[in-house]
């Protein structure tokens, strides 16, 4: 089977604004465009199922895909990002570009997070033998599973672009391999 691990589209920044509970931002206008471009791109592929994180930015990215493909978006808590309980959200690209000290505070790879992600993705693999499944999630989730497949222990060994597609091939016999990382042709004008 083939997994399409897709990072969510660009969300709005939530920094210091008063709000109740964890920051769970909506998509920015550019993010909405990215999600629509993703949906149009996936029309040319056979996609048998659609899964997504419970976080708003992933669900809003998955919504146009669900509509375009006529598939329900199945939510799995195990696909949530490691910052799910944070009270602010600043796109990691902004932190990096500004050389913000928070860029360097990216948490070390917590084993429980990786284990949760791997378990969630393996549940999806088991539920869809021989199929192609789109999974809309987060950069940390993509890194955790791809790192697991590749045997890489770095918490964020690469920075997936918004709505990028990373392909994982999962054999029914057990082996997993990376087909590609960070495909962005569908949003080359929207990054």
C-alpha positions in Angstrom: 0.0 0.0 0.0 1.0 3.6 -0.4 0.7 6.3 2.2 0.7 10.0 1.2 1.8 11.8 4.3 0.7 15.4 3.8 1.7 18.4 5.9 -1.2 20.8 6.5 -1.4 24.1 4.7 -0.2 27.4 6.1 -2.1 28.4 9.3 -2.5 31.8 10.8 -0.1 32.9 13.6 -1.5 32.7 17.2 1.0 34.5 19.4 0.1 36.2 22.6 -3.5 36.7 21.6 -5.9 35.9 24.4 -7.7 32.7 23.9 -9.0 29.8 25.9 -7.1 26.6 25.7 -4.4 25.4 23.3 -3.7 27.4 20.1 -5.4 25.6 17.2 -5.2 28.0 14.3 -7.3 28.2 11.2 -5.7 28.3 7.8 -4.4 31.6 6.5 -5.8 32.8 3.1 -2.6 31.4 1.4 -3.2 28.1 3.3 -6.7 27.9 1.9 -5.2 28.3 -1.6 -2.7 25.6 -0.9 -5.3 23.2 0.4 -7.4 23.8 -2.8 -4.3 23.2 -5.0 -3.6 20.0 -3.1 -7.2 18.8 -3.7 -7.0 19.6 -7.4 -3.6 17.7 -7.6 -5.0 14.6 -5.9 -7.8 14.3 -8.4 -5.2 12.8 -10.8 -4.3 10.1 -8.3 -6.3 7.2 -7.1 -6.9 7.8 -3.4 -8.9 5.2 -1.6 -9.1 6.7 1.8 -8.4 10.0 3.6 -7.3 10.4 7.2 -6.3 13.5 9.2 -5.2 14.9 12.5 -7.8 16.3 14.9 -6.2 19.7 14.8 -8.0 22.5 12.9 -5.2 23.3 10.4 -5.1 19.6 9.3 -8.9 19.3 9.1 -9.2 22.5 7.1 -6.5 21.2 4.7 -8.3 17.9 4.4 -11.8 19.4 3.8 -11.3 20.4 0.1 -9.6 17.0 -0.5 -12.5 15.2 1.0 -15.0 17.2 -1.2 -12.9 16.8 -4.4 -12.4 13.0 -3.9 -15.8 12.3 -2.4 -14.2 10.7 0.7 -14.8 11.2 4.4 -11.9 12.5 6.4 -11.3 10.0 9.2 -9.8 11.7 12.3 -7.2 9.9 14.4 -5.9 11.5 17.6 -2.6 9.8 17.1 -1.9 12.0 14.1 -1.9 15.3 16.2 1.3 17.4 16.4 3.7 17.3 19.3 2.7 21.0 20.1 -1.0 20.1 20.4 -1.2 21.7 23.9 0.8 24.8 23.2 -0.8 28.2 23.9 0.7 29.8 20.8 1.4 28.8 17.2 4.1 30.5 15.1 4.9 28.7 11.8 8.3 27.1 12.3 9.5 28.7 9.0 8.9 32.2 10.6 10.9 31.2 13.7 13.8 29.9 11.5 13.8 33.0 9.1 13.9 35.4 12.1 16.5 33.4 13.9 14.1 33.4 16.8 15.5 31.6 19.8 12.4 29.4 19.8 13.6 27.9 16.6 16.4 26.3 18.5 14.0 25.1 21.3 12.3 22.5 19.1 11.7 19.7 21.6 13.9 16.7 21.5 12.2 13.7 19.9 10.0 12.4 22.6 9.7 8.7 22.3 6.1 8.6 23.4 5.2 11.0 20.6 7.0 8.9 18.0 5.4 5.7 19.4 2.0 7.3 19.2 2.5 8.4 15.6 3.9 5.1 14.5 1.0 3.2 16.1 -1.5 5.5 14.4 0.1 5.2 10.9 0.4 1.4 11.3 -3.3 1.2 12.1 -4.0 3.1 8.9 -1.7 0.7 7.0 -3.4 -2.3 8.5 -6.9 -1.0 7.6 -6.0 -0.4 3.9 -4.0 -3.2 2.4 -3.2 -2.6 -1.3 -4.7 0.9 -1.3 -3.4 4.5 -1.6 -4.2 6.5 1.5 -3.8 10.3 2.0 -3.0 11.3 5.6 -3.2 15.0 6.3 -1.1 15.7 9.4 1.9 17.8 10.6 5.6 18.3 10.0 6.5 16.6 13.2 4.2 13.7 12.4 5.8 13.3 8.9 9.3 13.5 10.5 8.4 11.0 13.2 7.1 8.4 10.8 9.7 9.0 8.0 12.4 9.0 10.6 11.1 5.7 12.0 11.2 4.2 8.5 14.7 5.5 7.8 16.1 4.9 11.3 16.8 8.6 11.9 16.6 9.8 15.5 16.7 13.6 14.7 13.5 15.2 15.9 13.1 17.3 12.7 15.5 15.9 10.1 13.8 17.9 7.3 11.3 20.7 7.0 8.2 19.6 5.0 6.7 22.4 3.0 3.0 23.2 3.5 0.8 20.6 1.8 3.9 18.7 0.7 3.4 15.0 0.0 5.8 12.4 1.3 5.2 8.9 0.0 5.8 5.8 2.1 5.4 2.3 0.6 4.2 -0.3 3.1 4.5 -4.0 2.2 2.0 -6.4 3.7 5.0 -8.5 4.6 6.2 -5.7 6.9 8.9 -3.7 5.2 8.4 0.1 4.9 10.3 2.3 2.5 10.3 6.0 1.5 9.1 6.6 -2.1 9.6 10.4 -1.9 9.9 13.3 0.6 8.5 16.8 0.3 6.8 16.8 -3.1 5.6 20.3 -3.8 4.9 20.6 -7.6 1.2 21.3 -6.8 2.0 24.4 -4.8 5.1 25.7 -6.5 3.5 29.1 -6.9 2.0 29.2 -3.4 5.0 28.5 -1.2 
